[in-house]
Amino acid sequence: MTTPARANPAAPATRADRGRAARKRVPRSAHAGWIPSVDRPDPVAVLERQGRDRLPELLPIRYGRMAASPFAFLRGAAAVMAADLAAGPHTGLTVQLCGDAHLLNFGLYASPERALLFDLNDFDETFPGPFEWDVKRLAASTAVAARENGHSEAKAHRAALEATAAYRTAIRRLARMGELDVWYERIDADSLLPLVRSARHRRHVESSLTRARRRTSLQALGKLTEDVDGRRRIIHDPPLLEPTGAADMASLRKIFSDYRSTLSEERRLLLDRYRFVDAARKVVGVGSVGMRCFIVLLAGRDVDDPLFLQIKEARKSVLEEHLPHGPYVHPGRRVVTGQRLLQAASDIFLGWMSGPQGRAFYWRQLRDMKGSADVAGMTSPDLVAYARLCGTALARAHARSGDRIAIAAYLGTADTFDRAVADFALTYAAQTTTDHATLCAAVAAGVLPAAPGE
């Protein structure tokens, strides 16, 4: 059977008309409004439902981390915000969403050519959906961060406004570019320094870039392993890092070979030059805590030539219950394909497979010159600069998978959308503070167990 030919893309003018037509469904100013519905799910109930199939002994760590601050709560509450966004109308202008585009899900990493890039760096919730959902999550996280850093409401509004304006400006610039130019667009880490105004923060950024370049598997070898009877073993640091039992080790060895088959031929050849040394269970992130996650130590030429890979469980995206079915049944493949679509360049060891009990997993390098911003304590000008950078990166990611010309036409040249989303961000930041207090009350009442400081 032959595959039907894909229809030729519409002319730019037709695509722009489609974007402007979306304003009739959802006017740009309508993005400002958000009022919790009378049947809005209790945020604690949403989190409890997510935890039903997670490792129960790790849930106190998750709740403890989320209880630390409103921003920490927002990081772990992608499911709560997805339901809130889905309760209202949307533009229908679909892109591959990150699904969790808050400020700390952007950062530094190495391209296959070893260039240090800035981009989105978390794709557990990636799924096709309306572009504005990612923009609103970014803007809301910016407002929450600004409030948490002690900035005024006016400054929080401005930071969210600038993040959204940067997105609009970038998507309009990309709409005028050719397809290959858009595909090869990237943000080089060295371009970050001119964006930083204060000398103090510029020194901090320079230090962050230096640290990121040093975060390799070799650096991890010294931090995460120890010598045991002449052999390298991953350290025991419970509950955050624990050696795997015999059953898990056997399973990991098997799924390692299955994962190998999802790589391209030349990368399989490279992987075959490494041997399996050790594995451990690792706790990562905030929202991901309780998901099954392991790290594997491989050795290449010798013990001083290590490669750390991370195997992380993949579930349905929090967006899936609110949107039409996506193209991939396997959650691990969804994550990997979404990452490859959204990032300017992706990890050469990205892959997926199914493990015991039919659980889906995806693989990537644990440390590949990765680094993230220290948003806590940022001055207002520096937070604005960082928010602009994230908005620009998000637009570049969306332009690869969605109709950038239609989105650009919808957004237009005026700042109507920017101001509306900034208004939404302040309202949602206040809601996040309320939801965080609800979580803390549940912890204090013993409804949810929480482990502080983990």
RAZIQUI-V962631 format. One record per residue. N is the residue number from 1. RES is the residue in one small letter. PSI is psi in whole degrees, -180 to 180 (999 if undefined). BURIAL is # if it has 24 or more other C-alpha atoms within 12 Angstrom, else .. Layout:
n={N,N}
res={RES,RES}
psi={PSI,PSI}
burial={BURIAL,BURIAL}
This chain:
n={1,2,3,4,5,6,7,8,9,10,11,12,13,14,15,16,17,18,19,20,21,22,23,24,25,26,27,28,29,30,31,32,33,34,35,36,37,38,39,40,41,42,43,44,45,46,47,48,49,50,51,52,53,54,55,56,57,58,59,60,61,62,63,64,65,66,67,68,69,70,71,72,73,74,75,76,77,78,79,80,81,82,83,84,85,86,87,88,89,90,91,92,93,94,95,96,97,98,99,100,101,102,103,104,105,106,107,108,109,110,111,112,113,114,115,116,117,118,119,120,121,122,123,124,125,126,127,128,129,130,131,132,133,134,135,136,137,138,139,140,141,142,143,144,145,146,147,148,149,150,151,152,153,154,155,156,157,158,159,160,161,162,163,164,165,166,167,168,169,170,171,172,173,174,175,176,177,178,179,180,181,182,183,184,185,186,187,188,189,190,191,192,193,194,195,196,197,198,199,200,201,202,203,204,205,206,207,208,209,210,211,212,213,214,215,216,217,218,219,220,221,222,223,224,225,226,227,228,229,230,231,232,233,234,235,236,237,238,239,240,241,242,243,244,245,246,247,248,249,250,251,252,253,254,255,256,257,258,259,260,261,262,263,264,265,266,267,268,269,270,271,272,273,274,275,276,277,278,279,280,281,282,283,284,285,286,287,288,289,290,291,292,293,294,295,296,297,298,299,300,301,302,303,304,305,306,307,308,309,310,311,312,313,314,315,316,317,318,319,320,321,322,323,324,325,326,327,328,329,330,331,332,333,334,335,336,337,338,339,340,341,342,343,344,345,346,347,348,349,350,351,352,353,354,355,356,357,358,359,360,361,362,363,364,365,366,367,368,369,370,371,372,373,374,375,376,377,378,379,380,381,382,383,384,385,386,387,388,389,390,391,392,393,394,395,396,397,398,399,400,401,402,403,404,405,406,407,408,409,410,411,412,413,414,415,416,417,418,419,420,421,422,423,424,425,426,427,428,429,430,431,432,433,434,435,436,437,438,439,440,441,442,443,444,445,446,447,448,449,450,451,452,453,454}
res={m,t,t,p,a,r,a,n,p,a,a,p,a,t,r,a,d,r,g,r,a,a,r,k,r,v,p,r,s,a,h,a,g,w,i,p,s,v,d,r,p,d,p,v,a,v,l,e,r,q,g,r,d,r,l,p,e,l,l,p,i,r,y,g,r,m,a,a,s,p,f,a,f,l,r,g,a,a,a,v,m,a,a,d,l,a,a,g,p,h,t,g,l,t,v,q,l,c,g,d,a,h,l,l,n,f,g,l,y,a,s,p,e,r,a,l,l,f,d,l,n,d,f,d,e,t,f,p,g,p,f,e,w,d,v,k,r,l,a,a,s,t,a,v,a,a,r,e,n,g,h,s,e,a,k,a,h,r,a,a,l,e,a,t,a,a,y,r,t,a,i,r,r,l,a,r,m,g,e,l,d,v,w,y,e,r,i,d,a,d,s,l,l,p,l,v,r,s,a,r,h,r,r,h,v,e,s,s,l,t,r,a,r,r,r,t,s,l,q,a,l,g,k,l,t,e,d,v,d,g,r,r,r,i,i,h,d,p,p,l,l,e,p,t,g,a,a,d,m,a,s,l,r,k,i,f,s,d,y,r,s,t,l,s,e,e,r,r,l,l,l,d,r,y,r,f,v,d,a,a,r,k,v,v,g,v,g,s,v,g,m,r,c,f,i,v,l,l,a,g,r,d,v,d,d,p,l,f,l,q,i,k,e,a,r,k,s,v,l,e,e,h,l,p,h,g,p,y,v,h,p,g,r,r,v,v,t,g,q,r,l,l,q,a,a,s,d,i,f,l,g,w,m,s,g,p,q,g,r,a,f,y,w,r,q,l,r,d,m,k,g,s,a,d,v,a,g,m,t,s,p,d,l,v,a,y,a,r,l,c,g,t,a,l,a,r,a,h,a,r,s,g,d,r,i,a,i,a,a,y,l,g,t,a,d,t,f,d,r,a,v,a,d,f,a,l,t,y,a,a,q,t,t,t,d,h,a,t,l,c,a,a,v,a,a,g,v,l,p,a,a,p,g,e}
psi={133,150,130,142,142,142,146,142,147,159,152,-38,-38,-40,-40,-39,-38,-40,-43,-32,-29,-20,-26,-34,-47,95,148,-36,-19,-16,-12,-32,135,117,128,131,157,-26,25,130,144,126,-34,-39,-37,-44,-40,-40,-40,-32,-6,-33,21,169,113,-32,-15,-12,-36,-32,-44,-51,-36,-41,-41,-29,-9,-33,164,-38,-41,-39,-48,-41,-39,-5,41,-35,-37,-47,-34,-43,-38,-43,-39,-18,-14,176,159,166,-26,4,100,138,174,106,147,-43,-14,55,53,170,-36,3,21,151,-168,149,167,136,166,-25,5,21,144,119,159,132,178,146,17,130,20,-31,10,140,149,133,-179,132,-34,-18,-42,-42,-41,-37,-40,-48,-42,-42,-34,-44,-41,-44,-42,-46,-41,-29,6,13,155,165,-37,-41,-34,-42,-42,-40,-44,-39,-44,-36,-44,-40,-39,-39,-49,-45,-43,-42,-33,-37,-44,-29,-24,-5,160,166,-47,-37,-40,-44,-36,0,138,163,107,139,-31,-16,-3,-36,-42,-17,-17,124,-49,142,-37,-47,-30,-40,-37,-42,-43,-41,-39,-40,-41,-44,-41,-42,-23,-12,85,176,-33,-40,-39,-30,-43,-29,-35,-4,167,162,123,106,43,6,144,129,145,137,161,113,68,149,6,-26,112,135,147,150,177,-41,-46,-38,-42,-41,-42,-38,-38,-49,-19,-43,-34,-41,-40,-36,-16,-3,158,162,-45,-30,-30,-41,-43,-46,-35,-14,0,151,148,126,-53,166,157,156,136,140,129,149,-156,-65,-23,-9,133,-21,150,122,134,156,146,131,124,153,135,-113,-42,-173,-19,15,67,161,121,126,147,132,118,136,141,133,-176,143,149,-14,-18,-34,-8,-5,163,160,142,180,-11,129,-39,118,-35,-42,-38,-46,-48,-45,-40,-42,-43,-32,-40,-36,147,-33,143,161,131,-16,14,132,174,164,175,144,-159,146,22,12,141,143,159,156,148,172,142,-48,120,64,39,146,156,161,152,88,-35,127,-1,139,164,-47,-39,-37,-40,-46,-41,-40,-40,-44,-44,-40,-39,-44,-39,-41,-43,-41,-45,-35,-23,-30,-20,-178,92,-30,-42,-42,-43,-41,-39,-45,-41,-173,-22,167,23,-49,-43,-48,-37,-46,-35,-39,-45,-43,-41,-42,-43,-29,-41,-40,-38,-41,-42,-44,-38,-42,-36,-43,-45,-37,-39,-37,-46,-33,-3,8,-40,134,140,137,104,145,6,999}
burial={.,.,.,.,.,.,.,.,.,.,.,.,.,.,#,#,.,#,#,#,.,#,#,.,.,#,#,#,#,#,#,#,#,#,.,#,.,.,.,.,.,#,#,#,.,#,#,#,.,#,#,.,.,#,.,.,.,#,#,#,#,#,#,#,#,#,#,#,#,#,#,#,#,#,#,#,#,#,#,#,#,#,#,#,#,#,#,#,#,#,#,#,#,#,#,#,#,#,#,#,#,#,#,#,#,#,#,#,#,#,#,.,.,.,#,#,#,#,#,#,#,#,#,#,#,#,#,#,#,#,#,#,#,#,#,#,#,#,#,#,#,#,#,#,#,#,#,#,#,.,#,.,#,.,#,#,#,#,#,#,#,#,#,#,#,#,#,#,#,#,#,#,#,#,#,.,.,.,.,.,.,#,#,.,#,#,#,#,#,.,.,#,#,.,.,#,.,.,.,.,#,.,.,.,#,.,.,#,#,.,.,#,#,.,#,#,#,#,#,#,#,.,.,#,#,.,.,.,.,.,.,#,#,#,#,.,.,.,#,#,#,#,#,#,.,.,.,#,#,.,.,#,#,.,#,#,#,.,#,#,#,#,#,.,.,.,.,.,.,.,#,.,.,#,.,#,#,#,#,#,#,#,#,#,#,#,#,#,#,#,#,#,#,#,#,#,#,#,#,.,.,.,#,.,.,#,#,#,#,#,#,#,#,#,#,#,#,#,#,#,.,#,#,.,.,#,.,.,.,#,#,#,#,#,#,#,#,#,#,#,#,#,#,#,#,#,#,#,#,#,#,#,#,#,#,.,.,.,#,#,#,#,#,#,#,#,#,#,#,#,#,#,#,.,#,#,.,#,#,#,.,#,#,#,#,#,#,#,#,#,#,#,#,#,#,#,#,#,#,#,#,#,#,#,#,#,#,#,#,#,#,#,.,.,.,#,#,#,#,#,#,#,#,#,#,#,#,#,#,#,#,#,#,#,#,#,#,#,#,#,.,#,#,.,.,.,.,#,#,#,.,.,.,#}
